[in-house]
């Protein structure tokens, strides 16, 4: 049998060998399809590409690689799992800044592509690669600032931001770029010209993502936006500076909040983010509060108690009185800001209690599950505690996209500790899959440990409804669950439903199960017979599995093996013949 990976590698090498000036576009198009087929094929493509052109055996300092290599690399750079693909493809060598510099030079990457290359590696789960990518970016920025005038450097920053924002994948690195930029030591002139880009809290990184204002807006618009962002951040900072006494009573709290009126959804979101991260053990600044309290003309501080946590009832009531028309759905949406993070279960419960105190509407799940946040780590910190929360704290039952007829598919499993209905929420499953493909796979896997142990069939059935560019998490779940199900007839019914929901998902899972344990092939054939889909399955699965299934089906007199082999030989010719020869032991 020719392993699937080896077949891919052979096909890719043949394409490279056939490459000439006249078929360049055609070859590149065929190679690009491997990138679109997922992580595994992308890794094979880049590995074969680098090996075919002897990249690791050349002096990259004096090498210009074939343009097709650079084109393939640029396409990979646009994919969410770029860091994983690159890391796995260059495993034979140690990734250093020098290698990244020489490699990008050999590919003739532009200054902005080099920046995207380094930023893409900051997603890697390998700390050495992550640091090499970060340091590579820093050096690009430092060299440019050292060799260009301040005005040219400012132009570079704006052009770099435009380049990053044109890509859905690279745009999430804008904040990282701004953080690295802030670490560069500028002279006085450069510092003055780049000041709009570099505030202490990097609030301008959010502003720069709205580049239309920079390009089309007036100076007044720019100043207004900057002032608004400073106000949003200062409100939360001020609350933290003054401490818990701010929320002793509604009157006092309103006096503080009114200093920053009108309250907006963005401001309130930042306030909530500050409150949940400093609710216990936070040290009040007595002097700061005394100054504020005296300015209000209040009484003696000695008469005031010293709370050890925020009074969120007072805080929410004060906000509601000052801003009765505020949209609490928009407040939750604006939790997607830099610095938001849910540190523990208590902080999560506090956040949800604030929302329930403020609004009678169900929690807006779309705000946290509808799309991937720019602050993806903050989003994942919220979901980590949401999925395990008791139903009296948080529920997913009002999610608009739920698994249909799940009780009929998997009867008893749904009651196993999942009263909050997290794992039948398709929006949740989809956003977790997307987060996994954007460099957070390790953290997402930890969230799935409980459902994999307690309701694996529910999780598997849900994953079959979700499609993402790489289907990375879906494949991992099926790889863990399907082989177990095949050996347990009592839960095998879920496989029947998977066929009706997502046949390719099921067939890939069955192929993996047979590769793990060849004894599973009998159960796979039984399943096909039960579904009455032997013929279409034989046409859809990889040739190696198809031949083995056909041989077994022939023994049970379910198909005419000679006729089936003849038909496939006439269609696939040498390729099928080669696989069949390698499988002759089956017969």
N, C-alpha and C positions, 0 to 999 in steps of 0.2 A: 504494500500500500504506500502511495506517495502522500506524506503528510500535507495537510492543506497549506501550512506555512511555506513548505518547500515548493509547492506548486506556484504559489504567489511569487516567491522569489525567482523561480525559473522564468515565469512569464515576464516579470519586470526586467530581468537581464536580457531577455530576447528583445524587448522594446528598446533598451539602451543600445544593443548591438545593431539594431536596424536604423538607429537615428542618423539622419543626414539633413542637409539644408532644406530639402524639398518636403520632408515629412515632419519637421520639427513641431508644428502646431498639432498635428494629429497624435504624435507620440505624447506630447505634453497633456493633451486632453485625456488620453487613456490612463496616463499615470495619475492625473488629478482625481480620477474616479476612485482610486484606492484611498485617497484622503477622505473622500465623502463616505466611504463604507465603514469607518469607525477606527477605534484606537489600534486594534490588532493589525489591520492591514496598513495603517499609517506607519506603524513601527517597522513592519516588514519593508515597506517602500523606502523609508529613510535609511534603514540599515543596509539594504541592497544597493541603494544609490551611493552611499558613502563607501561601501566595500568595492563596488564595481569600478569606481574612479580612484581607488586606492588613496582615499583621503588621509587615512591615518599613517600612510607610508611616505607621504610627500612633505616637503618643507612648505607649509602653508604660507610662510612669509613671502615666498616668491611664486605663488601659484594663483592662477585664475581658473576656477572650476568652470565646467561647461555651463552655459546659460540655463539649460534645462534643470540643472541641479538647483540653481538659485530660484528658478520659478517654482519648483516643487516646494522648496523651503519657505518661500513667501506665502504660498497657499497654506502650508501647515501653521505658519505664524498666526493666521486668522482663526484658528480653531481653539476652542476652550481648553482642550487637553494638550496643548502644545508642549507644556513643560514635561508632562508624562512621556509623550512620544519622543521628545528629544533626549530625555534622560535615559530611557530604555535603549535608544538607538546608538548611543555613544558609550555604552557600558565598558568597552575595553579600555578606555582611557580615563584619566582623572581630569575633571573639568576645572580649569583655572581661568583667571582673567586673561592670561597670555593666550591660552587656546581660543577663548571667545573672541579676542581681538584678531588673531590670525585667521580664524575660521570666517568671521564676518568680512574680513578684507578679501579673502579668497572668493567669497560669494559676491563681492563688490556691492555690499549693502550700503544704502545711503545713510547719512547721519541719523535720520529719523527712524530708519529701519533697524539700525544698531540699537537705538534707544528702545524700540519695541521688543527687540530680541532679548535684551537684558531684563526689561520689565516682565516679559513673559516668563522668564526663569524664576522670578521671585514668587511664583505660584508653586514651585516644586516642593514636594514633601521631603526631598533630600536637602538637609541643611547646608551642606557644602556647595551644592549647585545654587541654592537660593542666595547664599552669601556672594558667590562668584558673580551671579547675575546682578545683584545690587551694587557690588563694587565696580563692575564693568560699566554700569549706568553712571555711577558717580564720576568715573574717570572721563567718560564722554562729555559730561557736563563741565567738569573742571577744565579739560583741555580746550573746549570751545570758549569758555569765559576768559581763559588766559590768552587766547589768540585773536579775539574779536573785540571790537569797541563795545561800550555799553549799549548803544542803540542796536548794533547787530545782534548782541546777545538777547535783548528784549524781543527782537524780531524772531530769533530762533525759538524762544520760549513759546510765543504765540503760534508759530508754524508747527512746533512739536505738538502743541495741544490740539491743533486742527488735525494733524495726522492721527493722533491717538483717538480723537472723537469720531473720526470717520469709520472706525472699526468697532463693532459691538463688543468684541472680545477685549481689545486693547483699551477701550474707553474706561474700563473699570480700574485701570492703573493710573488714571489722572492724579488721584490723591497721592499715590506713592511717588510719582514724578515730582509733585510739588513739595513733598517732604524731603526728597533728595536735593532738590533745588535749594531748599532753605538751609541745608547743611553746608553749602558752598560759601567760602569766605569771599565776599565781594569788596572791591575798593569803594571809596565814597561815592564816585559818580555812578558806578554800576548799581550800588545799593539803592541810590535815589531813584534811578530809572526803573529798577525792578521792584520797587516798594509795593506797587499795586498787586504784585504776584505773591508777596511774601509777608503775610501778617503773622503775629505770634501764634495764632491758633489755626493758621492755614485756611481761614474762612474764604479767602479768595479762590481757593481751588474749586469751590462750589460755584462761585461767580464765573470763573473762566469756562466752566462747562456750558454756560449759556453764552457761547461766542457771538451769537447774533447781536447781543447788546454791545459787545466790544466793537463789532464791525459796523453796525448800523446806528446804534444809539448815540445820543448826545452826551456831553460831559455831565449834564445834570442828571440824566438817567443813570449813568455809571455811579456818580456820587450817591444817588438815592439808594441804589441797590447795595452799595458798600455799607452805607449807614444802617440800612435795614438789617444786614447780616451781623454787623457789630452789635446792634441792639438785641437781636435774638440771642447771641452768645453771652452778652453782658448780663442779661436778665438771669440766666441760669447760674452764671458765675457769682452774681451778687447774692442770690438766694443761698448758695453754698457758703459764701463768705460770712453771711450774717447768722446762719445756723438755725437750729430747731425752734428758737424762740419766735422766729418770723411767723410761725403757724400756731401761736398760742391762742389767738382769737381772730375772728373774721375781720374785725375793724383794723387791727394792726396789719394783717396780711394784705388787705386791700390797699392800705396806705403804701406798702412796698410795691405791690404790683402796679398800682396806678402811676407810679413814677415812670413806667415803661409803656403806658397806654399809647395806642390801643393794642390790646393783646391779640396776637394772631395765632393761627394753628401751629405755625412753625415754632413760635416762642414757647407755647404751652408744651409742645413735644419735647423741646430741650429741657424745660423745667422738669417734666416727668422723668426724663433720662437722668437728670441730676439727682432727683429725689430717690429713685430706686437704687442708685449706686452708693448712696450715703445715708441709708436709713437707720443704721445701728452702729454704735461705737464711733460716731463722727464727733470730733472735738469742736465745740463752738468757739468762735472768736469773740470773746466778751467785749473787747475794746471797739471792734467794728460795730457790733450791735449797739453798744452804748452810744456811739456817735450818731447812728441812725435814729435811735430812740429819742435822744435829746433833741435832734433836729425836728422831730415831730411834736415836741412840746409835751411829751408824755410824763407820767408820774415817776416815782422812785423805782429804780430797778430792784431794790431789795425786796419789794413786795411781789416780785415776779418769780414764778416757779422755774425750775430748770429741767425741761423735758429731755429725754434721751432718745427721741425719735421724732420724725415729722408727724404732725397731725394732718393727715391727708384729707380728712373730712373738711377741716377748715380751709385747706388749700383749694380743694375743688369747689367748695361753696363760694369762696372769694372769686375764683375765676368765672364761675357762672354768673355772679352778680355783676362783675365788670364787663363781661363779654357774653351776654345771654344768647347771642346769635351764632356763637362759634360752632363749627362743624367738628364733632368729635371723631367722625370717620376720618376727616382730613388730619386731625391730630395724630391718629394712629399711623396714617400713611407717612407722616413726617417724622416718625421715629427712625426712618431711614436717613440718619445723619451721622457724620463722623463722630465717634466717641460713644454712640449708644451701644450698650451691652447689658445683658441681664446676667448678673454674677451668680445668682443662686435661686433656689426654689422660693425663698421668702420674698426676694425682689420681684419675681414673676407674679406671685400672688398679690403683692402690693400694687403692681401696675394694673392688673386686672380689676382689683377692687376700686382703684381710682376711676377706671372706665365705667364700671357699673354704677358708681356713685354719681358720675357725670351724665350718663346717658341711659335711657330705657331701651335703646335699640340693641339687638344682638351684636356681639363683637364682630367687626368687619373683617372676616377671614381673608377676603380678597386683598386687603392691605398687607398681610404678612405671607400669604400663600399664592397670590395672583401672579407674581413675577419675582425675579431675583433682584434683591436690593443692591445698590452700589456698596453699601456697608454690609456685605454678605456675611461676615462673621457676626455682626450684631443680629442679623436676621436669624442665623442658625442658633445663636444663644437664646433667642426667644422661643424658637421651635423646639429646642431641646427640652424645655420645661413644659411647653404646651402639650406635647404628645403624652407625657406621663402625668399630667395634672388630673386630680380627681374631678368627677363631673360637676360637683358643686362649685369648683373654681373655674373650670374652662371646658367648653364643649365644641366639638366639630360637627355636631348633628345637623346644624343649619347650613352646612356647606352645599352649594348649588350643584356641584359635580360629585356625586356619590356612586359607589358601586351599586349597581342595580341587582335586585334579587339575591343579595349576598346570603341571606338566611337559607334560601333554597339550595344554594351552591355548597355552603359550608355551615352546617347547622350549629353545632355546639361550640365551635371555636370562637365565635364572635363574642361570646359571653365571658371569655377567659381574661378578665382584667381590663377590658376595653370599653367601659361604659361611656367614655367621652368620645367614642366613635372616630378616633384619630385615623385608624388604618383603613377606613372605608372612604376617606376624603381624598378624591383623586387630585384635587389641587395641591394638597400637601405632598402626595407622592411625587407629583410632577416637579414641584419646586425643589424637593430633596434630590431628585435625579439631576436637575439642572445645576444645583449647587455642587454635587459630586463631580460633575464634568467641568467645573470651574476652579478646580484646585482644592476642594474641601472634602474629597472622598473619604479621607480617614475619619474626619469628624462626623460625617453623615453615617458611616458604617456603625459608629458607636451608638447612634440613635436607633439603628435597626436590630441591635442585639436582642432586645426584649421581644419584638414581634417574631423574629426568627426562631426564638425559643418557645414562645407561648401560642402564637397563631400564625405559623409559617404559610399555611394554605391561603389565609386571608391576604397576607402580604404578597404572595405569588400572584394571586388572582388580580389584585390591584395593579401590580407592576405590568401585567399583560395589557392593561388599558393605557399605558403611558409610552409615548414615543419621544425620544430626544435624539440629538445628532449622533451620539455614540452609543446610546443604550447601555452605558457602562454599568450602572447600578442594577438595571433590570437583568442583565446577564449574570451578575454576581449572585443575585437572589435566586434565579432559576438554577444556577449551578449548585447552590447549597440545598435547595428544597426538592427539586424534581427527582434526583436519584433516591431520596428517602421515600417519596410518595410511591415510586414504582415498586418498592418492596413492601408497601403497606396497602393492601387491597381496600381497607376500610375508608381510606381517604382518597382513593384513586379517582373518585367522581369529579374532582376539580379539574383533572386533565381533560375530561370530556368537554367541560365548559371553556377551557382555554382554546380548544380547537375552533370553537365558534367565535371567540373574541379576537384571537390573534394567532392564526396558524403559523406564520413564520417564527414567532416567539416560541411556540410549543415545539416546533420541529428542531430549532437550534438547541433547545433544552434537552430534547430526546437524544440528539446526536452527541451532545456533551455527556449525557448519562451513560451512553453505550461506550464512549471513549474511556470513561472512568472505570466502568465495570462491564465487560462484554456479556456477562450473564443477563444484563438488563434488556438485551435485544429481544428475548422471548416475550417479556412484558410489553415491550414497544409494539411488537406484532399483534399481540392480543388487543392492545388498545386500538390499533388501526382497524382490526377486524370488528371490534365493537362499534367503532364509529362508521364502519363501512367506507373507509377512505384509503384502502391499500394502494390502489392504482395512482391517485393523485399524490400520495405521500412518496411513493417510489420515484415519481417524477420531480419532486421538490427537494428531497434531501440530497446531501452530497453523494457522489457516485459510490464512494467506498461503503457508506452505510446502505445505500440503495441495493447494491449487489448482495450484501449480507442478508438484508431483509427479504430480497427476492428469493434467495436460496432457501431460507427458512420457510417462506410462504409456499414455495414449491413442494417442500416435503409434506406440508399439510394440505397439498392439492388445492391451494387457494389461487394460484396463477400458473400459467404455462411458462416455465423458466426459459425453455429454448426460444420460444417466440419473443419473450421479453428481451433476452440478450441480443437476439438478432435485430430487433427494432432499435435498440440503443446503439449497437455497433454501426448501423447504417446512418444514424444521426450524428454521433460523436466520434466515430472512427477511431483514430490512433489514441486519442486521450482516454476513451472508455476502455479500449483494448489493454492499454498499459495498466490501468487501475484493476481491470479484471484479472490480469495475469498475477498481479500482486495479491489478489484475493482468492487465488485458485485453491488455497488450503481450505476454504469454506466449503467447497464442493466435495 
